[in-house]
Amino acid sequence: MMGRDTFIYEHNRYKKMLNNLIEYEVSTITHTMPGLMELVYSKASQTFQITTLADGNVSLYDDIDTACDALYTIYTLS
């Protein structure tokens, strides 16, 4: 189980990655964690789309903090 410091570090790392997607919204950028998930920012809907590769489940998130929480959960449960 990860401690509080690890959680904060990972959350900040994910937040930076999500902010990068927003900054480059004129392009479509997909982050893939092989065998785990794909992350895309939709400039049209201004949402983050996370697809878990094991089951193909697609989830949409309106804000960075909620998307970060989802990424952290998916990563730690894998």
C-alpha positions as a printed Julia matrix, in Angstrom:
78×3 Matrix{Float64}:
   0.0    0.0     0.0
   1.26   3.46   -0.88
   1.84   6.08    1.78
   0.59   9.66    1.77
   3.85  11.04    0.33
   3.71   8.56   -2.54
   0.08   9.47   -3.21
   0.93  13.18   -3.36
   3.91  12.52   -5.65
   1.85  10.35   -8.02
  -1.09  12.77   -8.0
   1.21  15.67   -8.92
   2.83  13.6   -11.66
  -0.56  12.73  -13.17
  -1.7   16.34  -12.86
   1.35  17.51  -14.83
   0.63  14.95  -17.54
  -3.02  16.08  -17.77
  -2.02  19.75  -17.91
   0.3   18.91  -20.8
  -2.63  17.41  -22.7
  -4.62  20.62  -22.23
  -1.7   22.81  -23.36
  -1.38  20.86  -26.61
  -5.1   20.72  -27.28
  -4.6   21.7   -30.93
  -3.27  18.19  -31.39
  -4.67  14.86  -30.31
  -2.26  13.24  -27.88
  -2.83   9.81  -26.45
  -0.86   8.61  -23.43
  -0.77   4.83  -23.26
   0.32   2.75  -20.31
   0.79  -0.58  -22.12
  -1.63  -3.25  -20.98
  -3.28  -0.83  -18.55
  -4.93   2.3   -19.97
  -5.09   5.01  -22.6
  -5.61   8.68  -21.77
  -6.84  11.29  -24.25
  -7.94  14.91  -23.84
 -10.9   15.86  -26.04
 -10.64  19.49  -27.06
 -14.22  19.41  -28.41
 -15.83  18.37  -25.13
 -12.99  19.57  -22.86
 -12.92  16.23  -21.07
 -10.34  13.62  -20.27
 -11.12  10.15  -21.58
  -9.57   7.17  -19.82
  -9.92   3.74  -21.41
  -8.93   0.71  -19.35
  -7.43  -1.74  -21.79
  -8.32  -4.92  -19.88
 -12.06  -4.38  -20.31
 -12.35  -1.53  -22.83
 -14.27   0.59  -20.3
 -14.27   4.29  -21.26
 -14.72   6.96  -18.58
 -14.95  10.72  -19.07
 -13.78  13.33  -16.54
 -14.49  17.06  -16.62
 -11.67  18.23  -14.38
  -8.05  17.45  -13.71
  -8.4   16.45  -10.06
 -11.1   13.85  -10.74
  -9.1   12.46  -13.67
  -5.99  12.3   -11.45
  -7.9   10.36   -8.82
  -9.12   7.92  -11.46
  -5.6    7.44  -12.87
  -4.22   6.83   -9.4
  -6.93   4.29   -8.62
  -6.46   2.42  -11.88
  -2.68   2.39  -11.48
  -2.66   1.23   -7.87
  -5.25  -1.51   -8.47
  -3.3   -2.99  -11.37
